[in-house]
Amino acid sequence: MDFPLQIATDGEQALDYLRGEGVFSDRAEHPLPALVFLDLKLPYVHGFEVLAWIRAQPALATLPVLVLTSSPEVRDRERALALGAKDYLVKPPTKEMILSAMKFMPAPTTTVQ
C-alpha cells in the first residue's frame, strides 16, 4: 500500500500546510494527512507549538501525531504526550519503530458502486 508523503521543513510551513494556506491551499494536491511525524526542534515554530495548535483544532482532534525527535529527555516525552501525541520516538528511527507507528494509520476505506 502506498502512502503519499508530504514534508514540511519548518514549523511555520507545517502550520500553513495543515491550515491549507498559501501554496498549500489546493487540498487535492495537499490533502490533510492521515498521520503526522513531528520533530520538536523545528525552525520558526517549535514542534510543541505545532502539536498544541493541532490539538486545538476540532477538525484535527483525531489526527494521530507521533513525535520523532533527537531529544531523549523525559520532560519532553511527558510534555508531548500531555499535549496529545500518540507516541514519542527518539531518532534515529528503526524499522520496528516505523512499523509500530503504522498502527496509528486509519484503515483504508472502500467505496461500493
N, C-alpha and C positions, 0 to 999 in steps of 0.2 A: 504494500500500500504506500503510495506517495503522499507526502505532506508538503504543501508549499512552505517555503522558508522565507521569512522577511527579517531583515536585520536593521535595527536602529543603532546608530553609532554613538549616541549620547542620550541623556535623559530627556532633553527638550524634543529631540526627534521622536523618541518613544511616545511622549505625550501627544505630539502632533499626529502621529500615526493612529493612536488609539482614539483620538478625538475626530479623526477623519478631516483634518485641516490641511490647508496649503497643498503641497504636492501629493498628499495622501487623501485628497477629497474624493477620489473615484473609488468607491467601495468595491466595484467589480475588479479593479486592478489591485486594490489594497484592502482586502476583506479583514474583518475583525479576526483576531487569532483564536484558535481553539485551545492554545496552551502558550504560556509565556515563560521563557527562561530569562530571568532578570539579574543582571550584575548589580552589585551595590555601589561600586566605585565608578559611577558614570560621570562624564563631564557635564557641566551646566546645571543639571538637576540630578541630585543624588538618588540612588535606587530606592532608598526608604521613602523619599518623597513621591516617586513614581508609584510605588506599592500603595502608599496611603491614598493617593489620588484614585487609583484603580478601585480600591475598596469603597471609596466614597461615591462611586458612580453606580446607581441602581442597575443600569444596563450591563454592567461588567461584574456584578456581585458574585456570579458563579464562575467567572473566568479563572481557571487554575493558573497560579503564578508560582513558579519554582525559582527560588533564589539560587544562583550559580555564581559563587564568589571565591576570591582568594582568602577571605577572612575566616579563620577557624575560631574566632572569638565567640565565647558562649553568649556574651551580651548581645552580639549582632544576631546570632541564631534566635535567641529569645525574642528580640525586637521584631525580627522578620516574621516569626510565627505568630506573635501577638497582633501584628498588622494584617494577618490573613494569608501569609504564604502557605502553600500546601506542603512544601518541603524546603530544606536548606541543604544545598550540596556544595562541598568545597572543591575548588579546582585543584588539579585538572580532573575533568570528568572521566569516569571509566565507562566502559561498555555496559557494565552492570548498572551503574547509576542511570544512564540514559534509558536502558530497558525498563528499569524500575519506574522512571518518570513517565513512561508511556501509559502506565495505569491511570494517569490523570486525563488522558485524551478521551474526549467523548466518543461514544460508539457511533460508527457510521450509520447514517440514515439511508433508507431505500425509499424510492418513490414507486408506488404501484400505479400502473397506467391501464 
